[in-house]
Amino acid sequence: MSSSHFRDSNQPASAGRNPVGSAYSRGMQSEGVTTPKSADSGHQETIVVIDFGSQYSRLIARRIRESSVYCELIPHSAPWEMVESLNPKGVVLSGGPASVYENGAPLAPDWVYESGLPILGICYGMQAMVHQLGGKVAPASRREYGYAELLQDEPSDAIFDGTPESMQVWMSHGDHISELPPGFSTLAHTDNSPIAALGDGNGRLGIQFHPEVVHTPKGRQLIENFLYKICGCSGAWTPGNFVAETVESIRRQVGDGKVICALSGGVDSAVAATLVHRAIGDRLTCIFVNNGLMRHQEPERVQETFEKHMAMNLSYVDASEHFLGALRAVTDPEKKRRIIGEEFINVFEGEASRLGRVDFLAQGTLYPDVIESQVPGDDVSAKIKTHHNVGGLPDHMRMELVEPLRYLFKDEVREVGMELGLPREMIFRQPFPGPGLAIRIIGEITHESLETLREADRILMEEIEANGLYDDLWQSFAVLTNSRSVGVTGDFRTYGNVIAIRAVTSDDAMTADWARIPYDVLARVSNRICNEAPNVNRVVYDITSKPPGTIEWE
Ligand code: XMP
C-alpha cells in the first residue's frame, strides 16, 4: 500500500472553506453528455499544477496531496476564471516533453505571472517560466538523465530549509538555462547544469530536477518547503476535514431531495454511499445491480457485506439478462462500455421512478478516472479508455450527479473509508471495474464464456488468498482471451481456450507493474485452471507493465 495522502485525521475541520466545487471540472462540456454537476470537492486552499504533459505530472499532484495540501491538475489553456474559484495558493508548472524554443511549445498562461502567486517550475516548467520572463533556454551539450549531485549556492533560501547543502537529485532534461531572467539568481548547480535551481526571492522558483520522484530523497522536503514556507498553505487536506466538508457540501447540493447510489461492492461506491448517508440519512437508497458480469458469487457477497455493515436502504436489481441481451454479439471494447453505461442508466431511471421523485444519482467516480477520460479542451492528456462512470449523464436524464470522490486518489478514498469506520474487507478489496467481466472477455460475451472466466478467476483468487498475496496486489484477475490453442489431455487432442492471468502492483492505477508472483503459485494456478475450468487447455501470465499496457485488457 502506498503512503498516506492525508497527514493527520485528527486536525479540526477547517473554517472558511471555498464555497464552490472545481471551476475547472464545472467548465467541462462534451458532446452528448451534460456537464457533471458534482458536489464540492471539499477544499479550502488549492495548489494548481499546470500539466505540460510530463509522465510525472500526476505524481506531482499525488505528492502535494500526501503533504496534506489539496491540488488539481489543469491544462495550460485553463483561464483564470476557472482557477480563481479554487482559492489558489500557488502554482506548479510541471515538466513536459517539449522544448520551449520549438514552434507551438506550450507555455504558462499570463495569469500565472500576473496573479502574483508563488510559482514552482519543475524541469520544462522552469524553462517555460525562464523563457516567458525574459531569460534564455538552450539545448545542453549533453543530455542529463539520472542521478546528479546538487550543490546549493543560496543555502538560506526557504526552498532548501532542512536539506543538506549537497544532495542527490534526479535529472531528466535535454535543455538548460543559459541566461537568468531579470531579477533572478542561481540557487543551486550541478556539474552539468550551472543553473539547476533559480529564484527571484519573491516566491518564483525553478528547479531543473524532479522532486516528485523517489530518486530525489529530499524531494518531499523541497515540495513541503514550497507549500508551507513559500505558499503559506495550512495543510488542511485530511480525511477528517474531507468528511466534514463533503457531508456539508452534499447537504447543500441535495437540499431536501432524494438520492440513489449505485453500489458495486467496491470501496469507492461504499465510501460515496456512506458520505451521502451521513449527509441525508434515509433519503438515500442504494441500488445494487446484478449485471450478470460479476465474479463468482459476488452478488451474494456484496449483499451480505452490505447488510452486515451498512444500515441503509438497499434495493437489489437483477438485470443480468438485460445486460447480456444488449451485449449479444458485441466485440468492440468501447461499444461494450457504452452499452453497459446505458443499461446502468436504464436501471437507475427505473428505480428512480419506482421510488418517486429522485433528483440525484451518487457515484464513486475517482480522480484518476476523470484524468484518464478525455477532458474536452485539454490538449495534453490523450483519451485512454472511456470510464463509463465519468462522462456525465445523458441529456435526457434529469438526475444530477453527486460525486463526492471525484477529486480523490484511491488511497485517499481508503483513508476516508477508515475515517468513516467501514470494515477492512471492504476498504482493502481489490478494485473491480464497472463493466466487470465484459472487459475481461476478449470478443463476444456469452453464458459459456462467462462461466469459463468465472471458474478460472475463482481458482486464481483462491490461490492468491491462500498464498497471502491478496493485500500486496493492486488487482489480480483472469482474462478469457480470444485465442484457441492445441493441447493434449489424457490421450486426446484438445483445441481449447487460453486464459491469461493478470496481477499488478500499483499506487493509483495510473501506472502499474506486473507482479512477481512466485513460480510455484503460478504453477498451481495454471494446473488447477486447466483441470477445473471448462474448455481451458492453456494459461499464460501477462508480464506487461502500464504503460505501455493498461491494467484491464480492454
Ligand atoms: P486501466 O485498464 O485503464 O484501468 O489501466 C485502471 C483502473 O481502472 C479500472 N477500470 C475501470 N473502472 N470502469 C470502471 O469503473 C471502467 O470502464 C474501467 N476500466 C478500467 C481498472 O480495473 C483499474 O483498476
Boltz pocket constraint, residues with backbone or C-beta under 6 A from the ligand:
constraints:
  - pocket:
      binder: B
      contacts: [[A, 337], [A, 384], [A, 385], [A, 386], [A, 387], [A, 388], [A, 389], [A, 431], [A, 432], [A, 433], [A, 434], [A, 435], [A, 475], [A, 509], [A, 546], [A, 549], [A, 550], [A, 551], [A, 552], [A, 553], [A, 554]]
      max_distance: 6.0
